[in-house]
């Protein structure tokens, strides 16, 4: 035992005296562990057709006075690109007109559809274009009865969008349009009377889309 202790002491001293000597070999305690690689980031998945679907609706045109009109229009659309959305919808408008001479009030209903495009210029600013076709009622003063006719309108304008974070209803949009066809939408029996269900060519809509 004394001899073994002396040998161990001599061996340790030799290692200390010779720093260039290789370190003692240790027995392996098990397989070498490999650290897990960091998770790879998957490339973003392109949006599906369902992801590009947009739904919503609008309120308008709105006007009050000699002409009173309240309109609603459910819409559906498709996000073609990050900037461009196309869609269409149905329209219904209740209108009332008070004759300034006789003070007689008449009510009517109009219905139809529209197609529209919205192009994002800046983060919240869009350019808008729309084609609308409405079936409206008008008084035929010659025959002394009410008739119905189709009014076709081309509109252009702009909108301001506030995101709301929905999957299909993405933003609240305040849209201001100018009806390029307004002056031609007149009563066939009285060319001085405009029969479009809005009192001016300016159309304002509040749209969830």
C-alpha positions, 0 to 999 in steps of 0.5 A, a space after each residue: 500500500 505504501 508503495 502504491 501511494 508513492 507511485 501515484 504521488 510520483 506520477 502526479 508530480 511528473 504531470 505537473 512538472 511536464 505541462 506539455 504532457 497529454 492529459 490522462 485519458 478518461 473513460 467515456 461515460 456514454 454516447 456524445 450528446 448532440 444539442 438540438 438544432 434551432 427550429 427552422 422557420 417555415 416559409 409563409 403559407 400563401 393565402 387560400 381562396 377562403 382567406 381572400 374572401 371578404 364580406 360586409 355591407 354598407 349603409 347609404 346613400 343617406 340624405 334628408 330633406 326634400 329627398 329622404 333616402 336610406 339605403 342598405 347593401 350587403 356585399 361580398 368581394 375577393 382580395 385579388 392582391 394586397 392592394 386590389 379588392 373587387 366585389 359586388 352586392 345587392 342594394 335596397 333604398 327607401 326614398 321619400 319625396 315632398 313636392 315643394 309646391 303641393 307639399 304632397 309626400 310620396 314614398 318609393 322603394 328601389 332595388 338593384 345591384 352594384 360592382 365595385 373595385 377598391 385600390 389601396 394607395 396608402 395605408 388607409 387611403 383607397 381609390 374607389 370605382 363603382 357601377 350601380 344599376 337600380 330599379 326605381 319608381 317615378 311618377 309619369 305626369 303625362 299618364 298620371 300613374 307611377 312607373 318603374 325604370 332602371 338607372 345605371 350609374 358610374 361612380 368614382 371616389 375615394 375612401 378611408 379605411 380603419 382595420 378592425 381585425 376580422 377574417 372576412 370583415 377586415 375594415 370599416 370604410 368611409 366612402 365618398 363617391 361622385 355619380 358621373 351619371 347623375 344629371 342624366 337620371 331624370 324623369 322621362 315625363 319631366 326632364 327637370 326632375 332627377 329620379 336618382 334616390 339621392 338628392 345630389 351626385 355625392 354619394 356617401 357610404 359607411 361600409 364594413 368590408 
